[in-house]
Amino acid sequence: MHNSKLLTALVCLVTAGAQAAQISLWHLDEGSGSSTADSVGPNTGTLFNSPQWEPGIAGNAVRLSGTNQFVRVKTGAILGNAANFTIEAWVKWDGGGVPGQQMVYCEGSLNDIVNLFLNNGVPSFTVLDFASWKTVAASSPLPVGEWHHLAAVLKSGTGGIIYVDGQAVATNSAMSFAGQTPTETDLGRFVGGGGSRHFRGTIDEVKVFNHVRTTAEILADYQQFTTTDLAVTKTVAPGTVFVGSNLTYTIVVTNPGPANAASVVLTDALPASVTFDSAITSQGTCTNQGGVVTASLGTVTNATAAVITITVTANSTGQITNTCSVSTISVDTNSINDTAAAIATANAATPSITTQPTDQSASNGGTATFGAQAAGAPPLTYQWQLNGTNISGATGATLLISNATFADAGLYTVVVSNGVGSVTSSNAVLTVLGLQLYAVVTLGGPVGSTYSIQYVTDITDTNWITLTNVTLPVSPYFHIDFGSPGAVRRFYRAILLP
């Protein structure tokens, strides 16, 4: 008797250990052909009536039309009368199809005995016990065209539980193990009655366990294909521009995984200092609404990236900071890298004098050099002037005066121009050293009045030459004729201008 009890105990321990296992897993990754492997068990599936292969939540998946297509995974029961089990599957429901129940996983004979299904889109789980069908169901239908994870759990003494996307959404304590033995197990259709209630949509990653999986384990299965770490980076070129010129932002959204990131959206609210020109994306669509660029990227798959290029025009001077952000309906484990910014600087396009010419002196016959620095949109051109008159050939940023004479003395300015505008520098005085006499015209009158100073070289000459026009800053005002030392004689007059 003692040996018999020991043997019985050992048998029970071995049996219990064998039962706590995953007994079937269909990745549905083949991508072609009419069969699909059971990765952990012997239950190779056969595709009936040519379901389509298409990309799934991971790898490939099987898409069913909702009319007559299905996958038979066993002629007989997989779970049968098990008192504890878990069924999991990823589904993307297309909507429509057969009203009422559409099977995802079904073990049955003439009756449906163990079913995971959608009832008008609502995730549901049914077991036929010895008396009647018992069901547990979620409260709302799945969205059409989106991947969702379903799990059905039967636990002895607790009942049935339905999970959606890793969360337990409903329970039914009245559910218990099946009272009949199934004769066939299918994916995508009801077994009994010759086959009906076909699923319309895509099925992937179907798992069957002959034990109760914990909430944490089911959540981990969901997150395996939904957990991502989206990241976004942004660069701008060029880093410095002139107002009216283009800036190009290059935004890269990466997904290192491990799961695909679904419904990814990149949002870029452009700063007021730029004007939107264009936006393109390597996938999905781009729109601009009131200066907010939205790139709807769809699914960014594991280990891939999407690139968005936005071109704008700088419309004001100063530092331009542009920030964007990325989001997904998938689980993003790190939100810190979901935003990125790029900084550029816009300068005035019209010319400006950054370094003014300074006063110079030279001895009679010596050398003097004037210089100026300017900023503005290129190309910049320079024109030097003496006493307001252009100097021929003086078109560089520096002006060299060689063999200076008293006639070179005076007020020097430079006019800097580009295609946008022009600016004139402040005056710089050239003093030619040596004994030199200058004619001075003394003007008296109301401050602010303007006089035309004119001269002739012969007092009898009536063809007066205008030397300059002067608006009196003070009265009296002394105007020096720097050109007088080179003249034999000059006679002057001043005429009040209206």
DRENKE-93679 format. One line per field, with one value per residue (C-alpha): x, y, z; residue number from 0. Coordinates in Angstrom, 2 decimals. Each point is the difference from the previous one (the first is absolute). Example, Ala and Ser with C-alpha at 12.3 -4.5 7.8 and 13.67 -1.06 7.14 Angstrom:
c1 <- c(12.30_1.37)
c2 <- c(-4.50_3.44)
c3 <- c(7.80_-0.66)
i <- c(0_1)
This chain:
c1 <- c(0.00_2.78_1.68_-3.32_-0.62_3.47_-0.46_-3.35_1.56_2.81_-2.45_-2.05_3.07_1.13_-3.50_-0.38_3.37_-0.90_-3.34_1.40_1.24_-0.69_-1.39_-0.45_1.32_-0.78_2.14_-1.68_3.23_0.32_-1.14_-0.93_-1.35_-2.97_1.38_1.27_2.28_-0.72_3.26_-0.34_-2.34_-1.04_-3.08_0.96_-2.78_-1.53_-1.35_-3.33_-1.42_3.16_0.24_2.37_3.43_0.80_2.20_-1.09_0.63_3.32_1.21_-2.88_-3.62_-3.06_-2.84_-3.43_-2.80_-2.88_-1.73_1.63_3.69_1.49_2.96_-0.50_2.63_-1.14_-2.56_-0.84_0.34_3.04_-1.42_-2.97_-1.35_2.84_-1.05_2.75_1.23_0.91_-0.56_1.67_-0.14_0.68_-2.87_-0.69_-3.72_-1.13_-3.54_-3.11_-0.19_-2.35_-2.21_0.38_2.80_3.25_2.37_3.67_0.68_-2.57_0.04_-3.25_-1.97_-3.65_0.08_2.57_1.70_2.93_-0.09_1.92_-1.94_-1.36_-3.72_-0.78_3.55_-0.16_2.75_-1.72_0.86_-2.40_0.23_-2.75_-0.14_-2.27_-3.09_0.31_2.24_1.65_1.46_2.13_0.26_1.54_-2.22_0.85_1.00_3.55_0.83_0.02_3.37_2.20_2.06_-1.16_1.04_-2.66_0.36_-2.54_0.71_-1.93_0.99_-1.47_-1.97_0.23_-1.70_0.75_1.91_0.29_3.01_0.38_3.45_1.44_-2.84_-2.69_-3.27_-2.65_-0.46_-2.68_0.29_-2.64_2.27_1.57_1.74_-1.63_-2.48_0.53_3.07_0.75_0.65_1.68_1.96_-0.05_1.20_-2.50_-3.22_-2.59_0.56_-3.57_-2.73_2.36_1.94_-1.26_0.46_3.19_2.35_0.47_3.43_3.56_1.20_3.55_2.08_-2.56_1.09_-1.59_1.02_-1.43_0.37_-1.07_2.32_0.33_-1.04_3.68_0.80_-2.89_0.98_3.59_-1.29_-1.93_2.96_2.33_-1.46_-1.11_2.87_2.18_2.51_-0.78_2.59_0.14_2.95_-0.02_2.68_-0.18_2.04_1.46_0.51_0.14_-2.08_-1.19_-3.61_-1.86_2.18_-0.95_0.61_-0.32_-0.84_0.78_-1.91_0.72_-2.41_1.64_-1.45_2.61_-2.84_-0.44_-3.55_-1.45_-1.31_-3.57_-1.77_3.16_-0.53_2.72_-1.13_2.03_-1.48_2.07_1.20_-1.50_3.36_-0.29_-2.51_-0.86_1.07_-0.22_0.16_0.66_0.24_1.52_-3.25_-3.54_-1.28_0.90_-2.37_0.40_-2.81_0.64_3.72_-0.33_1.53_-1.44_1.58_-2.24_2.54_-2.18_2.02_3.74_1.24_2.65_3.57_-1.09_-0.28_-2.16_1.42_-1.96_1.43_-1.54_1.04_-0.81_0.93_1.52_-2.06_1.62_3.41_1.28_0.27_-2.57_-0.80_-2.21_-1.22_-1.82_-1.45_-1.00_-2.77_-1.39_-2.91_2.50_1.75_2.99_2.39_2.00_-1.70_3.14_1.16_-3.43_0.80_2.81_0.94_2.26_1.28_0.90_0.82_-1.47_1.84_-1.28_0.20_0.45_3.61_1.25_3.35_1.58_3.32_-0.03_2.92_2.15_1.77_3.42_2.89_2.80_2.83_-0.04_1.18_-0.63_-2.45_-3.33_-2.34_-3.70_-1.86_-3.50_-1.75_-3.60_-2.58_-3.00_-1.17_2.71_1.26_0.98_1.40_1.99_0.28_2.26_-0.79_1.93_-2.18_-3.08_1.42_0.79_3.68_0.65_1.23_-0.34_-2.24_1.67_-0.39_3.20_1.13_3.71_1.05_3.57_2.01_-2.59_-0.46_-1.92_-2.76_-0.51_-0.83_-3.68_-2.87_0.07_-3.00_-0.77_-3.37_-0.63_-2.73_-1.60_-3.16_-2.11_1.23_2.97_1.58_2.46_2.74_0.77_2.49_3.72_2.31_3.26_2.40_2.97_2.77_1.93_-0.60_-3.21_-2.52_-3.69_-2.82_-2.73_-3.57_-1.79_-3.77_-2.36_-3.71_-2.73_1.13_-1.51_-0.05_1.72_2.47_1.55_3.72_1.21_3.22_1.60_3.67_-0.66_-2.10_-1.51_-1.11_-3.76_0.14_0.17_1.04_-1.72_2.59_-2.47_-3.32_0.21_-2.76_1.12_0.49_1.08_0.26_2.42_1.32_3.44_0.30_3.53_0.62_2.55_0.41_1.09_3.78_0.19_-1.81_1.63_-2.89_-3.64_-2.81_-2.89_-3.66_-2.73_-3.65_-2.79_-2.00_-3.74)
c2 <- c(0.00_2.36_-0.54_0.41_3.40_1.15_-1.01_1.77_3.18_-0.09_-0.46_2.94_2.22_-0.88_0.54_3.37_1.12_-1.05_1.80_3.43_0.79_1.78_-2.68_1.85_3.14_1.04_2.98_-0.09_1.37_-2.26_2.70_-2.54_-3.51_-1.76_-1.09_1.64_-1.54_-0.52_1.28_-1.85_-2.90_-2.50_1.90_1.19_2.13_-0.36_3.05_-0.52_1.97_2.09_2.57_2.86_0.39_3.56_1.90_-0.65_1.42_-1.89_-1.50_-1.29_-0.85_-1.61_2.15_-1.61_1.20_-0.66_-2.37_-3.44_0.34_-1.49_-1.93_-3.51_-0.60_-3.42_-2.68_-0.47_1.95_1.97_1.13_-2.35_-0.22_1.93_1.77_2.64_1.50_3.20_0.94_3.08_1.57_3.24_1.11_2.83_0.06_1.33_0.65_-1.25_-3.61_-2.46_1.77_-1.24_-2.41_-0.19_-2.68_0.58_-3.36_-2.78_-3.56_-1.78_-2.87_0.48_2.74_2.68_-1.08_2.37_3.28_3.28_2.27_3.45_0.56_2.94_1.07_-0.53_-2.34_-3.05_-3.41_-2.93_-3.48_-2.65_-1.81_-2.90_2.21_2.98_2.52_2.48_3.20_2.91_3.06_3.44_3.07_1.56_-1.13_0.17_2.87_-1.07_-0.40_0.03_-2.73_-1.09_-2.79_-2.36_-2.57_-2.45_-1.66_-2.78_-0.59_-2.77_1.44_3.57_-0.12_1.70_3.20_1.97_2.25_2.79_1.48_-1.48_1.14_-2.17_1.63_-2.49_-3.17_-2.67_-2.19_-2.41_-1.31_-3.46_-2.64_-1.37_-2.85_-1.37_-1.09_2.02_-1.82_2.84_3.19_2.92_3.56_2.37_-2.04_-1.85_-3.75_-1.29_-0.04_-0.51_3.18_3.58_3.27_0.74_2.70_3.03_1.46_-1.04_-2.44_-0.30_-1.51_-2.50_-1.68_-2.79_-0.90_-2.75_2.08_3.41_2.80_2.91_3.55_0.98_-2.74_0.99_3.66_-0.94_-1.83_3.10_2.29_-2.29_1.33_3.44_1.28_2.45_2.71_2.59_2.74_3.17_2.13_3.31_1.93_3.29_1.25_2.47_1.04_3.71_1.66_3.41_1.05_-1.12_-3.10_-3.66_-2.28_-3.76_-2.18_-3.71_-2.05_-3.70_-2.21_-3.30_-3.12_-2.34_-2.26_-2.60_0.43_1.89_3.45_0.51_3.24_2.10_3.76_2.67_3.52_3.15_3.34_2.45_3.16_3.34_1.12_-2.37_-0.57_-3.52_-0.92_-3.79_-3.34_-3.53_-3.32_-3.35_-1.71_1.06_3.52_3.57_2.92_3.60_1.70_3.50_-0.57_-3.39_-2.76_-3.45_-3.12_-3.06_-2.77_-3.05_-2.95_0.46_-3.56_-1.38_1.13_2.51_3.77_2.61_3.29_3.25_3.03_3.44_3.12_3.47_3.63_2.13_3.18_1.81_0.42_-1.79_-3.52_-2.47_-3.02_-2.69_-2.95_-3.14_-3.05_-3.54_-2.22_-3.51_-2.04_-2.76_-0.18_2.36_-0.87_3.24_3.34_2.07_-0.47_0.74_3.70_1.73_3.58_1.77_3.57_2.33_3.69_2.44_3.23_3.09_-0.29_3.75_1.18_1.43_1.54_-2.06_1.92_3.69_1.68_2.14_3.32_-0.14_2.39_-0.02_2.32_1.73_-2.76_-2.74_-2.94_-0.45_-3.02_-0.05_-3.22_-1.18_-3.28_-0.77_-2.77_-0.95_-2.40_-0.53_1.19_3.28_2.83_3.04_3.53_2.58_3.70_3.20_2.87_-1.88_-0.69_-3.52_-0.77_-1.83_-3.56_0.16_-3.08_-2.14_-0.33_2.05_3.20_0.73_3.58_0.22_3.18_2.01_3.66_2.77_-0.64_-3.47_1.51_-0.11_-2.20_-3.64_-2.36_-3.42_-1.17_-3.76_-1.56_-3.34_-1.10_0.96_3.50_2.23_1.80_2.90_0.07_2.88_2.66_-0.53_3.00_-0.13_2.66_0.68_1.47_3.06_3.71_0.42_2.80_-0.75_2.26_0.23_1.09_1.46_-0.50_1.81_-0.54_-2.01_-3.40_-2.65_2.22_-1.38_1.90_-0.82_0.88_0.82_1.28_1.32_0.49_3.33_2.69_0.91_-3.59_-0.49_-3.81_-0.71_-3.52_-1.61_-1.08_-1.52_0.55_0.60_-0.11_2.15_-2.02_3.17_3.68_1.26_-3.06_-0.25_-2.15_-0.96_-0.42_-2.81_0.35_3.63_-0.60_-1.52_2.92_3.19_2.10_-0.48_2.44_-1.19_0.76_-1.59_-0.18_-0.80_-2.93_-0.26)
c3 <- c(0.00_0.85_-3.39_-1.79_1.63_-0.88_-3.62_-0.12_1.42_-2.53_-2.86_1.23_0.21_-3.52_-1.37_1.70_-1.33_-3.53_0.09_0.89_-3.50_-3.23_-2.27_-3.31_-1.67_-3.55_-1.06_-3.45_-1.45_-3.06_-2.45_-2.67_-0.42_1.57_3.38_3.16_2.61_3.69_1.50_3.32_-0.78_-2.68_-1.22_-3.49_-1.45_-3.47_-1.84_-1.74_-2.95_-0.53_2.80_-0.73_1.54_1.04_2.51_3.57_3.45_-0.25_-3.25_-2.12_0.78_-1.59_-1.30_-0.23_-2.24_2.42_-2.43_-0.16_0.83_3.18_1.44_1.38_2.66_1.20_-0.75_3.65_3.22_1.16_3.35_0.19_3.54_1.64_3.19_-0.31_-3.23_-1.82_-3.66_-1.49_-3.48_-1.82_-2.23_-2.39_-0.69_-3.39_1.20_-1.76_-1.04_1.70_2.57_3.54_0.83_-1.99_1.29_0.73_1.69_0.20_1.33_-0.73_-1.43_-0.84_2.63_0.68_3.23_0.56_-1.93_-0.13_-2.35_-0.83_0.40_-2.28_0.72_3.79_1.35_1.55_1.48_0.31_1.54_-0.31_3.36_0.88_0.17_-2.31_-1.69_2.32_-1.42_1.14_-2.25_-0.15_0.05_-3.37_-3.50_-1.34_-2.34_-3.63_-1.70_3.12_1.61_3.47_2.33_1.41_2.75_1.44_3.35_1.71_3.62_2.09_2.91_-1.36_-3.40_-3.28_-0.68_-3.26_-0.57_-2.59_-0.59_3.17_2.30_1.55_-1.12_1.17_2.08_0.39_3.10_-1.32_-2.75_0.46_-2.09_-3.14_0.39_-3.49_-1.94_-3.19_-3.27_-1.89_0.72_-2.48_-0.29_-1.56_-0.07_2.08_-0.28_0.49_-2.58_-2.92_0.73_0.30_1.92_-1.90_1.22_-2.25_0.53_0.84_2.68_1.31_2.84_1.35_3.27_2.05_3.57_2.16_3.11_1.30_-1.03_2.40_-0.82_-0.05_-2.54_-2.26_0.26_-0.94_-3.08_-1.01_0.61_-1.92_-3.22_1.20_2.14_-1.89_0.70_-2.63_-0.31_-2.07_-1.09_-1.87_-1.89_-1.91_-2.93_-0.43_3.60_-0.91_-2.71_-1.06_0.35_-3.11_-0.43_0.48_2.97_-0.43_3.01_-0.21_2.57_0.53_1.96_0.97_1.57_1.48_1.13_1.12_-1.37_-2.91_0.93_-1.17_-0.98_0.29_-0.29_-0.24_0.96_-0.68_1.06_-2.04_1.77_-1.04_-1.41_-2.98_-2.80_-1.17_-3.55_-0.37_1.81_-1.22_1.80_-0.84_1.03_0.79_-0.63_1.02_0.50_1.13_1.86_1.30_0.35_1.68_-2.12_0.68_-1.48_0.35_-0.42_0.63_1.28_0.47_0.07_2.30_-0.83_-2.65_-0.27_-1.70_-1.30_-0.20_-1.81_0.65_-1.91_1.37_-0.67_2.77_0.34_2.93_1.54_3.09_1.35_-1.36_2.20_-1.52_2.11_-1.13_1.76_-0.92_1.40_-0.46_1.28_0.78_3.35_-0.10_2.80_-0.13_-0.56_0.56_-3.60_-1.49_-0.53_-1.88_-0.84_-2.48_0.26_-2.88_-0.25_-2.51_-0.80_-1.78_-3.78_-0.61_0.35_3.27_0.87_2.75_0.06_-0.98_-1.80_2.30_-0.43_-1.68_-0.53_-2.50_-0.85_-3.35_-2.40_2.60_0.23_1.77_0.24_0.83_0.78_0.94_0.79_-0.87_0.42_-2.12_-2.64_-2.61_-2.34_1.64_-2.14_1.21_-1.38_1.71_-0.19_0.65_1.14_-1.27_-3.48_-1.19_-0.37_-3.25_0.51_3.80_0.35_2.65_3.74_0.36_-1.70_-0.50_-0.69_-1.30_-0.48_1.89_-0.95_1.65_-2.55_1.55_3.37_0.90_1.19_-1.06_0.12_-1.44_-1.34_0.42_-2.16_-0.87_-1.75_3.01_0.84_0.86_2.94_0.25_2.58_2.33_-1.13_0.39_-0.42_-1.90_1.14_-2.26_2.12_-1.13_-0.33_-1.91_-0.28_-0.44_-1.03_2.64_-0.77_3.02_0.01_2.36_0.14_1.72_1.21_-2.29_-3.11_-3.09_-2.19_-3.32_0.05_-3.50_-1.55_-3.21_-0.83_-1.77_1.63_-3.35_-0.64_0.42_-0.12_3.69_1.03_2.98_2.53_2.48_1.78_3.74_2.63_2.91_3.16_1.82_-0.86_-1.00_-1.82_-1.56_-3.11_-1.04_-3.72_0.05_-3.74_0.14_0.47_-3.45_-1.68_-1.26_1.26_0.95_0.60_2.18_0.54_2.15_-1.06_2.44_-1.31_0.46)
i <- c(0_1_2_3_4_5_6_7_8_9_10_11_12_13_14_15_16_17_18_19_20_21_22_23_24_25_26_27_28_29_30_31_32_33_34_35_36_37_38_39_40_41_42_43_44_45_46_47_48_49_50_51_52_53_54_55_56_57_58_59_60_61_62_63_64_65_66_67_68_69_70_71_72_73_74_75_76_77_78_79_80_81_82_83_84_85_86_87_88_89_90_91_92_93_94_95_96_97_98_99_100_101_102_103_104_105_106_107_108_109_110_111_112_113_114_115_116_117_118_119_120_121_122_123_124_125_126_127_128_129_130_131_132_133_134_135_136_137_138_139_140_141_142_143_144_145_146_147_148_149_150_151_152_153_154_155_156_157_158_159_160_161_162_163_164_165_166_167_168_169_170_171_172_173_174_175_176_177_178_179_180_181_182_183_184_185_186_187_188_189_190_191_192_193_194_195_196_197_198_199_200_201_202_203_204_205_206_207_208_209_210_211_212_213_214_215_216_217_218_219_220_221_222_223_224_225_226_227_228_229_230_231_232_233_234_235_236_237_238_239_240_241_242_243_244_245_246_247_248_249_250_251_252_253_254_255_256_257_258_259_260_261_262_263_264_265_266_267_268_269_270_271_272_273_274_275_276_277_278_279_280_281_282_283_284_285_286_287_288_289_290_291_292_293_294_295_296_297_298_299_300_301_302_303_304_305_306_307_308_309_310_311_312_313_314_315_316_317_318_319_320_321_322_323_324_325_326_327_328_329_330_331_332_333_334_335_336_337_338_339_340_341_342_343_344_345_346_347_348_349_350_351_352_353_354_355_356_357_358_359_360_361_362_363_364_365_366_367_368_369_370_371_372_373_374_375_376_377_378_379_380_381_382_383_384_385_386_387_388_389_390_391_392_393_394_395_396_397_398_399_400_401_402_403_404_405_406_407_408_409_410_411_412_413_414_415_416_417_418_419_420_421_422_423_424_425_426_427_428_429_430_431_432_433_434_435_436_437_438_439_440_441_442_443_444_445_446_447_448_449_450_451_452_453_454_455_456_457_458_459_460_461_462_463_464_465_466_467_468_469_470_471_472_473_474_475_476_477_478_479_480_481_482_483_484_485_486_487_488_489_490_491_492_493_494_495_496_497)
